[in-house]
Amino acid sequence: MKRSTHFLLFALTILFSSADLQAQTKVILNGQVIDEKQKPVEFAAVSLLRADSAVLKSTITDSLGRYSFEVSESGNFSISISAVGYKKGSGKATISGDQANFDVPAIILAPDSKRLNEVTITSKKPFIERRADKLIVNVEGSAVAVGNTALEVLKKAPGVSLDKDDNISMNGKSSVLVMLDGKPTYMSNADLANMLRSMQSTQIETIELITNPSAKYDAAGNGGIINIKTKRNKNLGFNGNISLGSGYGRTSKYNGSGNLNFRQGKLNLFGSYNYSNNGNKNIFELQRKVVDGSVITNFDQNNSWDARRENNGFKAGVDFFATKKTTFGILINGYNNSVDENSASGTAIFNLPASIDSAIDVTGRNKQHFKNTAFNFNFKTNLDTNGRELSFDADYSKYNGRMNEFRDSYYSNFSDNPPVEYINNLAPAKIEVRSAKLDYTHPLSKTLKLETGWKSSWVTTDNNLQFSTLVGSTWTSDKNRSNHFIYKENINAAYINLNKTFKSTTLQMGLRGEHTNSNGNSVTLASVIERDYIKLFPSVSLSQKLGKDHQLGMSYSRRIDRPSYDNLNPFIFLLDKYTYQQGNPLLNPQYTKSLQLSYTFKGATTATLGYSKTTDVMTQITEQNDETKITYAQERNLDNQTIYSFNIYSPLKIKKWWNVNTNAQVFNMGFTADLLGSRLKADQTVFQANIDNQFTITKTLGAELSSWYMSPLRYGIFQIENSPSVNLGFKKSFNNNKLNMKLNVNDIFNSQRNRGSTNYANMDLSFMNKWESRVVNLSLSYRFGRSEVKPERRRSTGLESESNRMKN
C-alpha cells in the first residue's frame, strides 16, 4: 500500500507543480467575432500582432465566436480575423501593465461571396492514417460513408471482426473496449450492436483503432480500444433520427431507436433510446466417452433453448458551457434487459452403441432480468491558450441482476435417483461501482506534451445463489450447492505520458501504475480470498513517415485482464446430473505484452505484424471424474498463450460501380500449461478472411455481398472447426438520403455453427452448437431537423474497465 501511495503522490506532485510553473500575472485579452446578423462566427482564425506587425499568438474562435489570449507584455496590439466565406476583419487593443483583463469590442465580419465562389477542394484525408499510438479510419468523405450503418462501417475497419454474437475482436484478440466519442458504451454486445445499427455512417467522422493504448487509458483489456468519433458540425439548433427494423430466422426479431440533440447558447441537451425484442433458438449437442477401468460409458446429450430477449437502452445528458474555457456536464445512461427462456435436454446413457441403459430428460424455465444505471459528472477547463487542460470525472453505477430458473429432471432406469427431481436456482446479484479520475495536459513546448493523472475505483458485488429442491410440497434449501459470495475491489492508478513530434516522426511513451486490493468472501463456505498487488504498465509507440505514400509504425504495451465478477463467483450452472459449469474464486488476472509493427501505403492499404504473450491466460477448461462420470467446465489460468499474427487490409476499386474491401489475417496461437496431470502444448496456424463487395446500381440503390471464413483453430484443450458464412444485402435511399431502407440476409447457406472436440488427459468429447444464424432483416431509418447540429461533447468517463466486467 505504501508503494502505491508514493506512486500516486509522485504523479500528483508532477501534476500540480507543473501547473504552478506558469502561474504568472498576465493580462487576459477577450473578444468575440460575429457576422452582420449578430450571429457568432465559429472556427475563425484569430491572430494577435504587435505594433511592428509581428504575429505574437494565434487561435480559433469557439462555438460562440469567442477567443482569448494571455498577454505578458504592454503596448499596442492589433487583431486580425479571417474565416472562409467572409472578408477579413480587424481590431485594436492597448494594454497597460496595471490591467487584469481587456475586452476587445466585437469584430463584425462581412460576407465575401466572391471569395466563397473561389473556394475549391484540393485534397482530402486518406482513408487510413497511421499515428504513433493509433490507426485512424477517416469515414467522412470516403466510399463507406454512404448508405451504411455504423456497425457496417466498423466491420470494414482494418483488423476488426465480429462473431455470431456480435462480439468484437481486433487483430484476433477479444476484450475490446468500444467507446463513442471517448465515452464507454456501457452496453452488452447485443445492445451495442443494436445501437450501432441505428446510427448512420454519415454521423461518423473517424474510427480510432488503438491496439496498444497509451498509459492514459485503463490497463485492462488485451484487445485494445475502438473509439468511434462522431462529427463536430457547426450550427446550433435541433435534430434527430429514428429507425425501425424487423427480422426473421426461426423466430421473429424487432428493434427501434431514436435520438435527439438540441444545442442553443450555452446549453447542449441530448438523449437517445433503443429497443430490441429478439427471439433465438439454439441447439447444443454433446457426446462423451468415459472409461473407468474396463467399463466404457457413452453419453449422448441434446439440448435446445428457445429464448426471447428484450433490451431497453437509454442515454440522456446536458453540457453547460459556463465560460469559453470551462464546461460542466451531466450524463445518465443505462439499460433494462430481460430474458425469457425455455429449454429441453435429453441425455441417453449406454455401454453398447445399440443399447440405451438409462436416460435423463430435463425441461427448464428461466427468467432473467438485468438493470444498470450509471451517472457521470464531468468538468473540463482550459487553463490558458497554450493548451494546458484539466478535466475531472466522478461516476456511480448500480447494477441489479436476477435469474430464476426451474428445472424438472425425469430419470429412467436409475436406482439412486427418484423418478422426478424438481430444482429451483435463484441467483440475485448486485454490483455498485464508484470512481473518480483527474487528467491534466501540459504542453512543454510546441512539439512536446506532458499528460498525467489519477484514477480510483471502488467495486462491491453481492451474489446470493439460492439452490433448492422440491421435497413433497416444500422447497428445501440445498446447502451443498447454494452460495453467498461478496466481492470487494479497490483500484488506484496514476500515469504519466509524454508526446514528442519531430519533422516526420511522432513518439509517445508512458507509464501507468495500478494498485489492486480485493476481497472475495464466500459466506456459505466460510472462505475468504484476499489479493493486494501493485503492477506497472509501460507503453511506447512510434510513427515514421517515409515520403507522402509510405508510413511505418511501432507500438508496445503491457496490459491486464481481470476476471469478470461472475467468473469469480463459485456458483454452479447445471445442464443435467452429469454436466455443469462452475465459477472459480481462485482465478487470477492475466497479463499481456504486445508488440506491433505496421506499414501503410497511400493511406489505404495497411499491413501489420504482431506478437503477444499472455501469462496466466484465462481459459475455459473441462475436467472429468471417471468414477462419478461427471464432467464440469470452469475458467482456469494456463501458463502462457502466444500469438504471432500478420494482417493485411486493402480497399480496391475494381470498377466505378464495384468496390472491394479485403481484410485477411494469418496467426499462430499457442498454449502451454501443466494441466490435469499432463503437459499441455498446443498451437495451430490459422487463416481468417473477410471480403466485402459493394455494388452501386444507381445513385440511390446499392448492394453488398460479404463473406467470412476462418480455418480450424486449436484453442487450449479444444480443436475448433471452421465456420464460413456469406451475407447479401440491398439498400435504397429516398428524400436526399434522409430516408434509408435496407434488406439483407445473413448467413445465406446457414453454414455458421461452432464445432469442437478434445481428447486431452482422460477426456474424449465432442460438441456442436448451432444458433439462429440465417436471418432476413428489413430496416428503415429517417433523419430530421438540421443536419449540422453539434453532438454532445466528447469525453471519457471513469467506468471504462469496470463496466465491461458486468453481465447484461
Buried (B, 14 or more C-beta within 10 A) or exposed (E): EEEBEEBBEBBBEBBEEBBEEBEEEBBBBBBBBBBEEEEBBBBBBBBBBEEEEEEEBBBEBBBBBBBBBBBEEEEEBBBBBBBEBBBEBEBEBEBEEEEEEBEBEBBBBEEBEEBEEEEEEEEEBBBBBBBBBBBBBBBBEBBBBBBBBBBBBBBBBBBBBBBBEBBBBBBBBEBBBBBBBBBBBBBBBBBBBBBBBBBBBBBBBBBBBBBBBBBBBBBBBBBBBBBBBBBBBEBBBBBBBBBBBBBBBBBEBBBBBBBBBBBEEEEBBBBBBBBBBBBBBBBBBBBBBBEEEEEEBBBBBBBBBBBBBBBBBBBBBBBEBEBBBBBBBEBBBBBBBBBBBEBEBBBBBBEEEEEBBBBBBBBBEBEBBBBBBBBBBBBBBBBBBBEBBBBBBBBBBBBBBBBBBBBBBBBBEBEEBEEEBBBBBBBBBBBBBBBBBBBBBBBEEEEEBBBBBBBBBBBBBBBBBBBBBBEEEEBEEBEEBBBBBBBBBBBBBBBBBBBBBEEEEBBBBBBBBBBBBBBBBBEBEEBEBEEEEBBEBBBBBBBBBEEEEEBBBBBBBBBBBBBBBBBBBBBBBBBBBBBBBBBBBBBBBBBBBBBBBBBBBEBBBBBBBBBBBBBBBBBBBBBBEBEEBBBBBBBBBBBBBBBBBBBBBBBEEEEEEEBBBBBBBBBBBBBBBEBBEEEBEBBBEBEBBBBBBBBBEEEBEBBBBBBBBBBBBBBBBBBBBBBBBBBBBBBBBEEEBBBBBBBBBBBBEBBBBBBBBBEBBBBBBBBBBBBBBBBBBEBBBBBEBBBEBBBBBBBBBBBBBBBBBBBB
